[in-house]
Amino acid sequence: MELTDAITRGVAKLSGIRLSDEETAAMTRDLGRVVGYFDLLNELDTRGVEPRAHVLQRVNRWREDAVEPSADRDELIANAPSRHDGYVAAPKTFEGGGSS
């Protein structure tokens, strides 16, 4: 694919970038090198190579779910510095509005 200044200007417009004529020429040259590199990669024989979503071999390490006893609610509430009707009471963070 031959990259032209018009294509570079179109990409710049889509990206919200303003380029001067000199910047457009330089960007066209740089993008042309990138596209040329992909053309070089297309010459490789990739038959039998599975597509990958990531370059690293990633495996999720899942643990088995196990039901375990949780902490006693009354013991936890007893540790709170302030309690009200069996709940942890927190100080107001701002005045006005809401109900208390």
Secondary structure, DSSP 8 states (H G I E B T S, - for coil): ----HHHHHHHHHHHT----HHHHHHHHHHHHHHHHHHHHHHTS--TT----SSSS----------------HHHHHHTSSSEETTEE----SS-SSS--
